Amino acid sequence: MTSAHKGFWLTIAGATGAACFLICFKLCAGLGDAADATLVMLISAAVLNTPTGLAHERGRTTPPFDRLSILLASGMALLTLIGNELAVAAVQRISAPLTSVLQQTQVLFVVLLARIVLDERVTPRFWFGLLVAASGVCLIQGVPGPMRTTDGIGMSLAAGSAACWGLMAVYT
């Protein structure tokens, strides 16, 4: 499997996982207080990410613990906190599936920020993919029913969350 194929399938898996997570969060928030559901979400993320991170870093040298490392870690923590808060606020205002779709726009933020910050080249394949993704968002907006009256603030919150994730990817 080539790197491009592996990246494609990992992206599909990530999008599917995010959709499942947001749907579960929306269901839990409907059964109780949104603050309690947010606390459970953050604790679950910490419990699941800690062993995964430890397993991933096993055998590597420990990073330096200097001022720059502390600043970088603080920046990542701040972006994570803001991204999660925006995602929670978006799920409370709009549907979980729409939030999930809008959070996948982080790819757009990654490409645009990588172009500006890292001076990376944008290929025509990206613009074609962007066109396909934008068509999907337009199709969602055209569906009659409760999705028809979508909350613009909720959509902006989801896009803000995606911008935080995209900035973290470039930052990393």
Secondary structure, DSSP 8 states (H G I E B T S, - for coil): --HHHHHHHHHHHHHHHHHHHHHHHHHHHHHS-HHHHHHHHHHHHHHHHHHHHHHHHTTS-----SHHHHHHHHHHHHHHHHHHHHHHHHHHHS-HHHHHHHHTTHHHHHHHHHHHHS-----HHHHHHHHHHHHHHHHHHHS-SGGGG--HHHHHHHHHHHHHHHHHHHH-
